[in-house]
């Protein structure tokens, strides 16, 4: 029986590695979809209202231009998967796609 323990341990690691998904992976489904409520004037982020999460401040991805975002836009956001539980929530965006311009 002891000779099977290393095999079971190795098999377990392989199975766990195969199940690993990176939440911040830009490919695939977005993490947040909502309406831009506010654009931070100092250029660090936007406040988005998501139907499920509520309000969340998002730090813009590196190289993003704050001028492309305006109140009322609908956006899809891919995050790094970490959300700081404050009010409003806070997170870091890896990619933001504008789905609909403001009316």
Biotite code that builds the C-alpha atoms (Angstrom):
import biotite.structure as struc

atoms = struc.array([
    struc.Atom([0.000, 0.000, 0.000], chain_id="A", res_id=1, res_name="UNK", atom_name="CA", element="C"),
    struc.Atom([2.841, 2.416, 0.823], chain_id="A", res_id=2, res_name="UNK", atom_name="CA", element="C"),
    struc.Atom([4.211, 2.103, -2.703], chain_id="A", res_id=3, res_name="UNK", atom_name="CA", element="C"),
    struc.Atom([1.068, 3.796, -4.073], chain_id="A", res_id=4, res_name="UNK", atom_name="CA", element="C"),
    struc.Atom([1.354, 6.942, -1.913], chain_id="A", res_id=5, res_name="UNK", atom_name="CA", element="C"),
    struc.Atom([3.850, 8.792, -4.206], chain_id="A", res_id=6, res_name="UNK", atom_name="CA", element="C"),
    struc.Atom([1.674, 7.967, -7.215], chain_id="A", res_id=7, res_name="UNK", atom_name="CA", element="C"),
    struc.Atom([-1.459, 9.313, -5.495], chain_id="A", res_id=8, res_name="UNK", atom_name="CA", element="C"),
    struc.Atom([0.354, 12.498, -4.399], chain_id="A", res_id=9, res_name="UNK", atom_name="CA", element="C"),
    struc.Atom([1.674, 13.181, -7.919], chain_id="A", res_id=10, res_name="UNK", atom_name="CA", element="C"),
    struc.Atom([-1.729, 12.473, -9.462], chain_id="A", res_id=11, res_name="UNK", atom_name="CA", element="C"),
    struc.Atom([-3.374, 14.847, -6.983], chain_id="A", res_id=12, res_name="UNK", atom_name="CA", element="C"),
    struc.Atom([-0.978, 17.679, -7.906], chain_id="A", res_id=13, res_name="UNK", atom_name="CA", element="C"),
    struc.Atom([-1.634, 17.122, -11.609], chain_id="A", res_id=14, res_name="UNK", atom_name="CA", element="C"),
    struc.Atom([-5.383, 17.218, -11.109], chain_id="A", res_id=15, res_name="UNK", atom_name="CA", element="C"),
    struc.Atom([-5.203, 20.392, -9.027], chain_id="A", res_id=16, res_name="UNK", atom_name="CA", element="C"),
    struc.Atom([-2.948, 22.095, -11.561], chain_id="A", res_id=17, res_name="UNK", atom_name="CA", element="C"),
    struc.Atom([-5.399, 21.225, -14.332], chain_id="A", res_id=18, res_name="UNK", atom_name="CA", element="C"),
    struc.Atom([-8.264, 22.829, -12.416], chain_id="A", res_id=19, res_name="UNK", atom_name="CA", element="C"),
    struc.Atom([-6.443, 26.088, -11.811], chain_id="A", res_id=20, res_name="UNK", atom_name="CA", element="C"),
    struc.Atom([-8.054, 29.063, -13.556], chain_id="A", res_id=21, res_name="UNK", atom_name="CA", element="C"),
    struc.Atom([-6.643, 32.549, -13.450], chain_id="A", res_id=22, res_name="UNK", atom_name="CA", element="C"),
    struc.Atom([-9.451, 34.953, -12.562], chain_id="A", res_id=23, res_name="UNK", atom_name="CA", element="C"),
    struc.Atom([-7.614, 37.868, -14.107], chain_id="A", res_id=24, res_name="UNK", atom_name="CA", element="C"),
    struc.Atom([-7.173, 36.136, -17.450], chain_id="A", res_id=25, res_name="UNK", atom_name="CA", element="C"),
    struc.Atom([-8.209, 38.658, -20.088], chain_id="A", res_id=26, res_name="UNK", atom_name="CA", element="C"),
    struc.Atom([-9.487, 35.915, -22.386], chain_id="A", res_id=27, res_name="UNK", atom_name="CA", element="C"),
    struc.Atom([-12.961, 34.667, -21.616], chain_id="A", res_id=28, res_name="UNK", atom_name="CA", element="C"),
    struc.Atom([-15.834, 36.169, -19.705], chain_id="A", res_id=29, res_name="UNK", atom_name="CA", element="C"),
    struc.Atom([-15.538, 39.545, -18.035], chain_id="A", res_id=30, res_name="UNK", atom_name="CA", element="C"),
    struc.Atom([-15.689, 39.893, -14.252], chain_id="A", res_id=31, res_name="UNK", atom_name="CA", element="C"),
    struc.Atom([-17.739, 43.096, -14.051], chain_id="A", res_id=32, res_name="UNK", atom_name="CA", element="C"),
    struc.Atom([-20.260, 44.693, -16.385], chain_id="A", res_id=33, res_name="UNK", atom_name="CA", element="C"),
    struc.Atom([-21.777, 47.979, -15.413], chain_id="A", res_id=34, res_name="UNK", atom_name="CA", element="C"),
    struc.Atom([-22.263, 51.678, -15.861], chain_id="A", res_id=35, res_name="UNK", atom_name="CA", element="C"),
    struc.Atom([-19.569, 54.269, -15.223], chain_id="A", res_id=36, res_name="UNK", atom_name="CA", element="C"),
    struc.Atom([-20.905, 56.435, -12.390], chain_id="A", res_id=37, res_name="UNK", atom_name="CA", element="C"),
    struc.Atom([-17.879, 58.669, -11.866], chain_id="A", res_id=38, res_name="UNK", atom_name="CA", element="C"),
    struc.Atom([-14.469, 59.298, -13.412], chain_id="A", res_id=39, res_name="UNK", atom_name="CA", element="C"),
    struc.Atom([-11.770, 60.122, -10.855], chain_id="A", res_id=40, res_name="UNK", atom_name="CA", element="C"),
    struc.Atom([-10.368, 63.543, -11.731], chain_id="A", res_id=41, res_name="UNK", atom_name="CA", element="C"),
    struc.Atom([-6.804, 62.648, -10.732], chain_id="A", res_id=42, res_name="UNK", atom_name="CA", element="C"),
    struc.Atom([-6.781, 59.939, -13.399], chain_id="A", res_id=43, res_name="UNK", atom_name="CA", element="C"),
    struc.Atom([-6.461, 56.881, -11.217], chain_id="A", res_id=44, res_name="UNK", atom_name="CA", element="C"),
    struc.Atom([-9.780, 55.155, -11.680], chain_id="A", res_id=45, res_name="UNK", atom_name="CA", element="C"),
    struc.Atom([-13.474, 54.940, -12.408], chain_id="A", res_id=46, res_name="UNK", atom_name="CA", element="C"),
    struc.Atom([-16.487, 54.110, -10.268], chain_id="A", res_id=47, res_name="UNK", atom_name="CA", element="C"),
    struc.Atom([-18.664, 51.437, -11.852], chain_id="A", res_id=48, res_name="UNK", atom_name="CA", element="C"),
    struc.Atom([-22.074, 50.194, -10.738], chain_id="A", res_id=49, res_name="UNK", atom_name="CA", element="C"),
    struc.Atom([-22.395, 46.458, -11.357], chain_id="A", res_id=50, res_name="UNK", atom_name="CA", element="C"),
    struc.Atom([-25.787, 44.750, -11.031], chain_id="A", res_id=51, res_name="UNK", atom_name="CA", element="C"),
    struc.Atom([-24.374, 41.989, -8.796], chain_id="A", res_id=52, res_name="UNK", atom_name="CA", element="C"),
    struc.Atom([-21.515, 43.693, -6.929], chain_id="A", res_id=53, res_name="UNK", atom_name="CA", element="C"),
    struc.Atom([-22.921, 47.188, -6.556], chain_id="A", res_id=54, res_name="UNK", atom_name="CA", element="C"),
    struc.Atom([-20.444, 50.074, -6.615], chain_id="A", res_id=55, res_name="UNK", atom_name="CA", element="C"),
    struc.Atom([-16.763, 49.341, -7.233], chain_id="A", res_id=56, res_name="UNK", atom_name="CA", element="C"),
    struc.Atom([-13.805, 51.712, -7.720], chain_id="A", res_id=57, res_name="UNK", atom_name="CA", element="C"),
    struc.Atom([-11.513, 50.296, -10.385], chain_id="A", res_id=58, res_name="UNK", atom_name="CA", element="C"),
    struc.Atom([-7.889, 51.272, -10.815], chain_id="A", res_id=59, res_name="UNK", atom_name="CA", element="C"),
    struc.Atom([-7.234, 51.614, -14.535], chain_id="A", res_id=60, res_name="UNK", atom_name="CA", element="C"),
    struc.Atom([-4.900, 49.238, -16.361], chain_id="A", res_id=61, res_name="UNK", atom_name="CA", element="C"),
    struc.Atom([-1.393, 50.494, -16.982], chain_id="A", res_id=62, res_name="UNK", atom_name="CA", element="C"),
    struc.Atom([-1.241, 52.676, -20.079], chain_id="A", res_id=63, res_name="UNK", atom_name="CA", element="C"),
    struc.Atom([-4.980, 53.501, -20.073], chain_id="A", res_id=64, res_name="UNK", atom_name="CA", element="C"),
    struc.Atom([-6.089, 57.045, -20.813], chain_id="A", res_id=65, res_name="UNK", atom_name="CA", element="C"),
    struc.Atom([-8.640, 58.334, -18.291], chain_id="A", res_id=66, res_name="UNK", atom_name="CA", element="C"),
    struc.Atom([-10.009, 60.638, -21.010], chain_id="A", res_id=67, res_name="UNK", atom_name="CA", element="C"),
    struc.Atom([-11.574, 57.664, -22.843], chain_id="A", res_id=68, res_name="UNK", atom_name="CA", element="C"),
    struc.Atom([-14.016, 57.095, -19.976], chain_id="A", res_id=69, res_name="UNK", atom_name="CA", element="C"),
    struc.Atom([-17.072, 59.175, -19.209], chain_id="A", res_id=70, res_name="UNK", atom_name="CA", element="C"),
    struc.Atom([-20.096, 59.011, -16.965], chain_id="A", res_id=71, res_name="UNK", atom_name="CA", element="C"),
    struc.Atom([-22.904, 56.873, -18.402], chain_id="A", res_id=72, res_name="UNK", atom_name="CA", element="C"),
    struc.Atom([-20.812, 54.447, -20.473], chain_id="A", res_id=73, res_name="UNK", atom_name="CA", element="C"),
    struc.Atom([-21.450, 50.734, -20.179], chain_id="A", res_id=74, res_name="UNK", atom_name="CA", element="C"),
    struc.Atom([-18.204, 48.818, -19.673], chain_id="A", res_id=75, res_name="UNK", atom_name="CA", element="C"),
    struc.Atom([-17.002, 45.238, -19.350], chain_id="A", res_id=76, res_name="UNK", atom_name="CA", element="C"),
    struc.Atom([-14.068, 44.803, -16.987], chain_id="A", res_id=77, res_name="UNK", atom_name="CA", element="C"),
    struc.Atom([-11.566, 41.999, -16.501], chain_id="A", res_id=78, res_name="UNK", atom_name="CA", element="C"),
    struc.Atom([-9.914, 42.202, -13.073], chain_id="A", res_id=79, res_name="UNK", atom_name="CA", element="C"),
    struc.Atom([-6.990, 40.612, -11.284], chain_id="A", res_id=80, res_name="UNK", atom_name="CA", element="C"),
    struc.Atom([-9.571, 38.753, -9.175], chain_id="A", res_id=81, res_name="UNK", atom_name="CA", element="C"),
    struc.Atom([-8.878, 40.631, -5.959], chain_id="A", res_id=82, res_name="UNK", atom_name="CA", element="C"),
    struc.Atom([-11.582, 42.838, -4.462], chain_id="A", res_id=83, res_name="UNK", atom_name="CA", element="C"),
    struc.Atom([-10.982, 44.973, -1.404], chain_id="A", res_id=84, res_name="UNK", atom_name="CA", element="C"),
    struc.Atom([-14.107, 44.866, 0.695], chain_id="A", res_id=85, res_name="UNK", atom_name="CA", element="C"),
    struc.Atom([-14.705, 48.481, 1.559], chain_id="A", res_id=86, res_name="UNK", atom_name="CA", element="C"),
    struc.Atom([-17.579, 50.684, 0.565], chain_id="A", res_id=87, res_name="UNK", atom_name="CA", element="C"),
    struc.Atom([-17.545, 51.072, -2.270], chain_id="A", res_id=88, res_name="UNK", atom_name="CA", element="C"),
    struc.Atom([-15.580, 47.957, -3.212], chain_id="A", res_id=89, res_name="UNK", atom_name="CA", element="C"),
    struc.Atom([-12.158, 48.465, -4.799], chain_id="A", res_id=90, res_name="UNK", atom_name="CA", element="C"),
    struc.Atom([-10.393, 46.455, -7.470], chain_id="A", res_id=91, res_name="UNK", atom_name="CA", element="C"),
    struc.Atom([-7.730, 46.577, -10.153], chain_id="A", res_id=92, res_name="UNK", atom_name="CA", element="C"),
    struc.Atom([-8.722, 46.294, -13.801], chain_id="A", res_id=93, res_name="UNK", atom_name="CA", element="C"),
    struc.Atom([-6.552, 44.365, -16.236], chain_id="A", res_id=94, res_name="UNK", atom_name="CA", element="C"),
    struc.Atom([-8.666, 45.382, -19.233], chain_id="A", res_id=95, res_name="UNK", atom_name="CA", element="C"),
    struc.Atom([-11.708, 47.604, -19.726], chain_id="A", res_id=96, res_name="UNK", atom_name="CA", element="C"),
    struc.Atom([-13.842, 47.469, -22.867], chain_id="A", res_id=97, res_name="UNK", atom_name="CA", element="C"),
    struc.Atom([-16.430, 50.151, -23.584], chain_id="A", res_id=98, res_name="UNK", atom_name="CA", element="C"),
    struc.Atom([-19.617, 48.359, -24.662], chain_id="A", res_id=99, res_name="UNK", atom_name="CA", element="C"),
    struc.Atom([-21.888, 51.381, -25.049], chain_id="A", res_id=100, res_name="UNK", atom_name="CA", element="C"),
    struc.Atom([-21.185, 55.085, -25.152], chain_id="A", res_id=101, res_name="UNK", atom_name="CA", element="C"),
    struc.Atom([-23.016, 57.446, -22.800], chain_id="A", res_id=102, res_name="UNK", atom_name="CA", element="C"),
    struc.Atom([-26.415, 58.678, -23.990], chain_id="A", res_id=103, res_name="UNK", atom_name="CA", element="C"),
])
